[in-house]
Amino acid sequence: MSIKKLFTMSAIGLAMGIASASATADGDGFVEEYVTNPYGEVWKNSYGECWRDRFASTDKKLEECGYEKPMGVAEVIVTDGVKEVVVTEDAPVCPDVIVLKNLHFDFDSTKVHEDDKAKLEKAHDFIRAEVPAGCHKTESVSVTGHTDSTGPEAYNEGLSLRRAEAVVEYLRSIGTKISLIPQGKGESDPIADNSTKEGRAENRRVVIDIDTSN
């Protein structure tokens, strides 16, 4: 047998071996990897079936290879910097992070505003919601208080912690069961100019970071 004929038969055998893996089971959410050309396009046989590499796996399930378009979730800004998770058709599989930054306080006050209670209820709903398969469930949440630069630094540190504790107390009062960890950063992390009234009001805040992504 000539070398040319042997090479041709080997190439055909390889192609048939790859093509035979075009229909695969979804074991544990994984399928056999797609075979692509130098341009990243999936090779297909004459029947339009995607070629597979039986020795490699992937969690990608392409529509063009017969899989339904996956449903997912994504974060969107609702109002005043509050983020909420919504179902979309082309979003990542897992929820991302909800960050409540605009929980503001009056000067030298730890009282949670009525307007902020609605934002905290959204945070409670996010924490309580079931996450899709493959995503981790948040086990604890950091609640961080901040102040403006008015007054002694040591006093502001204590005030910022009391603000965080006030937010934690409200979240617990509406049924939030997760571990909530209050902490205070005082005036050390401003987001606005403390030389203006408006800037100081922005800096008197509590930030909540809730991460349910992988």
C-alpha positions as CSV (number, residue, x, y, z in Angstrom):
1,M,0.0,0.0,0.0
2,S,1.4,3.4,-0.9
3,I,2.1,6.0,1.7
4,K,-0.3,8.4,0.0
5,K,-3.2,5.8,0.1
6,L,-2.3,5.0,3.8
7,F,-2.5,8.7,4.7
8,T,-5.8,9.1,3.0
9,M,-7.3,6.1,4.8
10,S,-6.0,7.3,8.1
11,A,-7.5,10.8,7.5
12,I,-10.9,9.2,6.6
13,G,-10.7,7.0,9.7
14,L,-10.0,10.0,11.9
15,A,-12.9,11.9,10.4
16,M,-15.2,9.0,10.9
17,G,-14.1,8.6,14.5
18,I,-14.7,12.3,15.2
19,A,-18.0,12.3,13.4
20,S,-19.2,9.3,15.4
21,A,-19.1,11.4,18.5
22,S,-21.5,13.9,17.1
23,A,-24.4,12.7,19.2
24,T,-23.4,12.6,22.9
25,A,-25.1,12.3,26.3
26,D,-25.1,15.2,28.7
27,G,-23.3,13.5,31.5
28,D,-23.1,15.8,34.5
29,G,-23.8,18.8,32.3
30,F,-20.8,18.2,30.1
31,V,-20.6,17.1,26.4
32,E,-17.8,16.0,24.2
33,E,-15.7,19.0,22.9
34,Y,-16.5,20.5,19.5
35,V,-13.9,20.2,16.7
36,T,-13.2,23.6,15.2
37,N,-11.4,24.9,12.1
38,P,-8.6,27.5,12.3
39,Y,-11.3,30.2,12.4
40,G,-13.0,28.8,15.5
41,E,-16.0,27.5,13.5
42,V,-17.4,24.1,14.4
43,W,-16.7,21.3,11.8
44,K,-19.9,19.6,10.7
45,N,-20.5,16.5,8.6
46,S,-22.7,16.3,5.5
47,Y,-25.8,15.9,7.7
48,G,-25.1,19.1,9.6
49,E,-24.0,17.3,12.8
50,C,-21.2,18.8,14.8
51,W,-18.0,16.9,15.0
52,R,-16.7,16.0,18.5
53,D,-13.5,15.2,20.2
54,R,-14.3,12.1,22.3
55,F,-11.1,12.7,24.5
56,A,-12.1,16.2,25.6
57,S,-15.2,17.7,27.3
58,T,-16.9,21.1,27.5
59,D,-19.9,22.6,29.3
60,K,-20.8,24.6,26.2
61,K,-23.9,23.4,24.4
62,L,-24.3,25.3,21.1
63,E,-27.7,25.9,19.6
64,E,-26.3,25.1,16.2
65,C,-25.4,21.7,17.5
66,G,-29.0,20.9,18.5
67,Y,-29.2,22.4,22.0
68,E,-31.8,24.8,23.2
69,K,-30.8,28.3,24.1
70,P,-30.1,28.4,27.8
71,M,-32.0,30.6,30.2
72,G,-29.9,32.5,32.7
73,V,-30.0,35.4,35.1
74,A,-28.2,38.8,35.2
75,E,-28.1,41.8,37.4
76,V,-29.7,45.1,36.4
77,I,-29.8,48.5,38.1
78,V,-33.3,49.1,39.3
79,T,-33.1,52.6,40.9
80,D,-30.7,54.6,43.0
81,G,-27.9,52.1,42.5
82,V,-29.9,49.1,43.7
83,K,-29.3,46.1,41.6
84,E,-31.8,43.3,41.1
85,V,-31.5,39.8,39.4
86,V,-33.8,39.2,36.5
87,V,-34.2,36.2,34.2
88,T,-32.9,36.8,30.6
89,E,-32.4,34.7,27.6
90,D,-28.7,35.4,26.9
91,A,-27.2,36.1,30.4
92,P,-24.6,34.2,32.4
93,V,-25.8,31.1,34.1
94,C,-25.2,32.4,37.7
95,P,-26.4,35.5,39.4
96,D,-23.6,38.0,39.9
97,V,-23.4,40.5,42.8
98,I,-25.9,42.9,44.3
99,V,-24.4,46.0,45.8
100,L,-26.5,48.5,47.8
101,K,-24.4,51.6,48.1
102,N,-27.0,54.3,48.5
103,L,-28.1,53.6,52.1
104,H,-27.6,57.1,53.5
105,F,-27.9,58.5,57.0
106,D,-28.6,61.9,58.5
107,F,-25.7,63.7,60.3
108,D,-24.7,61.8,63.4
109,S,-27.6,59.4,63.0
110,T,-27.9,55.6,62.8
111,K,-31.6,55.6,61.8
112,V,-32.5,53.7,58.6
113,H,-34.5,55.9,56.3
114,E,-37.9,54.8,55.2
115,D,-36.8,55.0,51.6
116,D,-33.9,52.7,52.3
117,K,-36.1,50.0,53.8
118,A,-37.4,49.2,50.3
119,K,-33.9,48.7,49.1
120,L,-33.1,46.5,52.0
121,E,-36.2,44.4,51.2
122,K,-34.8,43.9,47.7
123,A,-31.5,42.7,49.3
124,H,-33.5,40.3,51.5
125,D,-35.3,38.9,48.5
126,F,-31.9,38.4,46.6
127,I,-30.4,36.6,49.6
128,R,-33.5,34.4,50.0
129,A,-33.9,33.5,46.3
130,E,-32.9,30.1,45.1
131,V,-29.8,30.1,42.9
132,P,-29.6,28.0,39.7
133,A,-27.9,24.6,39.7
134,G,-24.1,25.0,39.6
135,C,-24.0,28.3,41.5
136,H,-23.1,28.6,45.1
137,K,-25.4,29.9,47.8
138,T,-24.1,32.9,49.7
139,E,-23.3,31.9,53.3
140,S,-22.5,35.3,54.8
141,V,-22.8,39.0,53.9
142,S,-20.6,41.9,54.9
143,V,-22.4,45.1,55.9
144,T,-20.0,48.0,55.9
145,G,-20.7,51.4,57.5
146,H,-19.1,54.7,56.5
147,T,-19.1,58.3,57.7
148,D,-18.1,61.7,56.5
149,S,-15.0,63.4,58.0
150,T,-16.8,65.6,60.5
151,G,-15.7,64.9,64.1
152,P,-13.0,62.8,65.6
153,E,-11.8,59.8,63.6
154,A,-12.3,57.4,66.5
155,Y,-15.8,58.5,67.0
156,N,-16.6,58.1,63.3
157,E,-15.3,54.6,63.3
158,G,-17.7,53.7,66.1
159,L,-20.6,55.6,64.4
160,S,-20.0,53.7,61.1
161,L,-20.2,50.4,62.9
162,R,-23.4,51.4,64.6
163,R,-24.9,52.3,61.2
164,A,-23.9,48.9,59.8
165,E,-25.5,47.3,62.9
166,A,-28.7,49.2,62.3
167,V,-28.9,47.9,58.8
168,V,-28.2,44.3,60.0
169,E,-30.9,44.7,62.7
170,Y,-33.5,45.8,60.0
171,L,-32.6,42.9,57.7
172,R,-33.0,40.5,60.5
173,S,-36.3,42.1,61.5
174,I,-37.7,41.2,58.0
175,G,-36.6,37.6,58.2
176,T,-33.1,37.5,56.8
177,K,-31.6,34.3,58.2
178,I,-28.1,34.4,56.6
179,S,-25.0,35.4,58.6
180,L,-24.7,39.2,58.5
181,I,-21.3,40.6,59.5
182,P,-21.4,44.4,60.4
183,Q,-18.2,46.3,60.2
184,G,-17.2,50.0,60.3
185,K,-14.7,51.9,58.2
186,G,-15.3,55.3,59.6
187,E,-14.2,58.2,57.4
188,S,-11.4,56.2,55.8
189,D,-13.1,55.4,52.4
190,P,-14.9,58.4,51.1
191,I,-16.6,58.4,47.7
192,A,-17.3,62.1,47.5
193,D,-15.8,65.4,48.5
194,N,-16.1,66.0,52.3
195,S,-15.6,69.7,51.8
196,T,-19.2,70.0,50.5
197,K,-22.5,69.3,52.2
198,E,-23.6,67.1,49.3
199,G,-20.3,65.2,49.4
200,R,-20.6,64.5,53.1
201,A,-24.1,63.2,52.7
202,E,-22.8,60.8,50.0
203,N,-20.1,59.5,52.4
204,R,-22.6,58.8,55.3
205,R,-23.6,55.4,53.9
206,V,-23.7,51.6,54.4
207,V,-22.6,49.2,51.6
208,I,-23.8,45.6,51.3
209,D,-22.1,43.2,48.9
210,I,-23.9,40.0,48.2
211,D,-22.1,37.5,45.9
212,T,-23.8,34.4,44.5
213,S,-21.7,34.0,41.4
214,N,-19.3,31.0,41.0
